[in-house]
Amino acid sequence: MYQTLLILFVALAITWATDYNALIEDQGIYVQCSEAPAGSLGPHDGFNLDNMEMNMEPEGIYVSGNMTVKLNFSLSDRISARFSVMHYERGTWQPTMFNLHSANFCEVMFDEDQYWFKYWFKHIRNREEVREKCLKVKDTVLVYNEFLMVLQLENVNTSNLQGRYKAVITLEAFDEHDVRRPTSFCVEIRGDLERFQRCYICVQDTTPLQTV
């Protein structure tokens, strides 16, 4: 009985420990949106990335340096930010349950409970300047402390997530009358999720060998 329970427990542990590696398609990480609305700026139109280092290694992406804002909105504008993950299935990009939207991004970019902060903006060194100007003022420099962006999803309990994906990041500006500006920002990160499993509980067979 105990042996059966132990085998069941180990099997469940392995099932719970389903992890995924994200394999990024482009060395530049960010690419132009494939279905961008009219007036959208791409990664190098919205930001100067000449001084930004993003090096892909087996353990993740090492990020350091700084990037300069090329967007040029009014300080009174409201910035709406959206992060949407889409899955390529049967020849088309399908929406998934992984979405993040902030109607007033500048108010939450340094909120420690927000994903924007946890995975990106917590590493900004000159927070006070960026907090004041957000991503609205041209020539604002975002200075980053070096950090590692880990490209793994760990302990996923949903159905199989293997396949081709893209994450779409958009920024839209609205004036004081809540009218959308004609210029926006849109980039994509494309890649594949590859499944692997880790054994958190390993059982070693200590039964002595029988001699014949």
C-alpha positions in Angstrom: 0.0 0.0 0.0 2.7 2.5 1.0 4.7 1.7 -2.1 1.6 2.3 -4.2 1.0 5.7 -2.5 4.6 6.6 -2.9 4.6 5.9 -6.7 1.3 7.9 -7.0 2.8 10.8 -5.1 5.9 10.9 -7.2 3.8 10.7 -10.4 1.8 13.7 -9.2 4.9 15.6 -8.3 6.3 15.1 -11.8 2.9 16.2 -13.3 2.9 19.4 -11.1 6.4 20.2 -12.2 5.6 20.9 -15.8 7.9 23.7 -17.0 8.4 25.5 -20.3 11.4 27.2 -22.0 10.7 30.2 -24.2 12.8 30.2 -27.3 12.8 33.7 -28.7 12.8 33.9 -32.5 14.7 37.1 -33.2 18.0 38.1 -31.7 16.8 41.7 -31.4 13.9 40.4 -29.1 11.4 43.1 -30.2 10.0 43.2 -33.8 7.4 45.2 -35.7 3.8 44.2 -35.0 2.4 42.1 -37.9 -1.1 43.5 -37.5 -0.3 47.0 -36.2 -3.0 49.7 -36.6 -2.3 52.7 -38.8 0.1 55.2 -37.3 1.9 52.6 -35.0 5.6 53.0 -34.4 7.9 50.0 -34.2 10.6 49.2 -31.6 13.3 51.5 -33.2 10.8 54.3 -34.0 9.5 54.6 -30.4 12.8 54.2 -28.6 16.5 54.5 -29.3 18.0 51.2 -28.3 21.6 51.8 -29.4 22.8 51.8 -25.8 20.6 48.9 -24.7 22.3 45.5 -24.3 20.1 42.4 -24.5 22.1 39.2 -24.8 20.4 35.9 -25.0 22.0 33.0 -23.1 20.7 29.6 -22.1 19.6 30.8 -18.7 17.7 33.8 -20.1 18.3 37.4 -21.5 20.8 39.6 -19.8 19.6 43.2 -20.0 21.7 46.3 -19.2 22.4 49.9 -20.5 19.8 52.4 -21.3 17.2 53.4 -23.9 15.9 56.8 -24.9 12.3 57.7 -25.5 11.5 58.9 -29.1 7.8 59.2 -28.5 6.6 62.7 -28.2 3.3 63.2 -26.3 2.0 65.8 -23.9 2.7 65.4 -20.2 -1.1 65.7 -19.6 -1.8 62.7 -21.9 -3.0 59.4 -20.4 -1.0 56.3 -21.6 -2.9 53.1 -22.0 -0.7 49.9 -22.1 -1.6 46.4 -23.1 0.3 43.1 -23.1 -1.5 40.3 -24.9 -0.2 36.8 -25.6 -1.5 35.0 -28.8 -1.1 31.4 -29.9 -0.5 30.4 -33.5 -3.0 27.7 -34.2 -4.4 26.3 -37.5 -2.8 29.1 -39.6 -4.0 32.1 -37.5 -3.1 33.9 -34.3 -5.6 33.1 -31.6 -6.0 35.1 -28.3 -5.2 33.4 -25.0 -6.1 34.0 -21.4 -2.8 35.8 -20.8 -3.5 39.5 -21.0 -2.6 42.6 -19.0 -4.1 46.0 -19.4 -3.4 49.3 -17.6 -5.7 52.2 -18.6 -3.3 54.7 -16.9 0.1 53.1 -17.2 2.1 56.0 -15.8 0.3 55.7 -12.5 1.1 52.0 -12.0 4.5 51.5 -13.7 6.2 51.7 -10.3 3.5 49.9 -8.3 5.2 46.9 -6.8 2.1 44.8 -7.1 2.0 45.2 -10.9 3.6 42.8 -13.4 4.9 45.8 -15.3 7.1 46.6 -12.2 8.0 43.1 -11.1 9.4 42.0 -14.5 10.8 45.2 -16.0 10.5 48.6 -14.3 11.8 47.6 -10.9 15.3 47.5 -12.6 15.2 51.2 -13.6 17.9 53.2 -11.8 16.6 56.8 -12.4 13.0 56.2 -11.1 12.1 59.7 -10.1 12.8 61.2 -13.6 11.0 58.4 -15.3 8.1 58.6 -12.8 7.7 62.3 -13.7 8.0 62.0 -17.5 6.8 58.4 -18.0 7.2 57.4 -21.6 5.7 60.6 -23.0 8.6 63.1 -23.2 11.1 62.8 -26.1 14.7 62.2 -25.1 13.9 60.8 -21.6 16.5 58.2 -20.8 15.6 55.0 -19.0 18.8 53.7 -17.2 18.7 50.1 -16.2 20.6 48.1 -13.6 21.8 44.9 -15.1 19.3 42.0 -14.7 18.4 38.6 -16.0 15.1 38.1 -17.7 14.4 34.4 -17.2 12.6 32.8 -20.1 10.8 30.0 -18.3 7.3 29.2 -17.0 7.5 27.0 -14.0 5.0 24.7 -12.3 2.3 25.2 -14.9 -0.9 23.3 -14.1 -2.9 24.0 -17.2 -3.1 22.0 -20.4 -0.2 21.6 -22.7 1.1 25.1 -23.7 3.7 23.9 -26.3 3.7 25.8 -29.6 4.3 29.1 -31.3 3.4 32.3 -29.5 3.7 36.0 -29.8 3.4 38.7 -27.1 2.0 42.0 -28.4 2.8 45.2 -26.4 1.0 48.4 -27.3 1.0 51.9 -25.9 -1.7 54.4 -26.8 -2.0 58.1 -25.8 -5.2 59.9 -25.0 -5.5 63.7 -24.6 -7.2 65.6 -21.8 -10.5 65.1 -23.6 -9.9 61.3 -23.8 -9.4 61.4 -27.5 -6.9 58.9 -28.8 -3.8 60.3 -30.4 -3.2 59.2 -34.0 0.3 57.9 -33.2 0.8 54.8 -31.0 3.5 52.2 -30.3 3.3 48.5 -31.0 6.0 45.7 -30.8 5.9 41.9 -30.7 8.1 39.3 -29.1 7.8 36.0 -31.1 8.9 32.5 -30.2 8.1 29.0 -29.1 7.3 27.4 -25.8 9.1 24.1 -25.4 8.0 21.7 -22.6 10.4 20.0 -20.2 10.0 18.3 -16.8 12.1 18.5 -13.7 12.1 15.7 -11.0 11.7 17.4 -7.7 11.4 14.0 -5.9 13.7 11.3 -7.1 13.4 7.7 -5.9 16.4 5.6 -5.9 16.0 1.8 -6.0 18.0 0.4 -3.1 16.8 -3.2 -3.6 20.0 -5.4 -3.5 20.8 -7.3 -6.7 20.0 -11.0 -6.7 22.8 -13.3 -7.6 22.2 -16.5 -9.6 
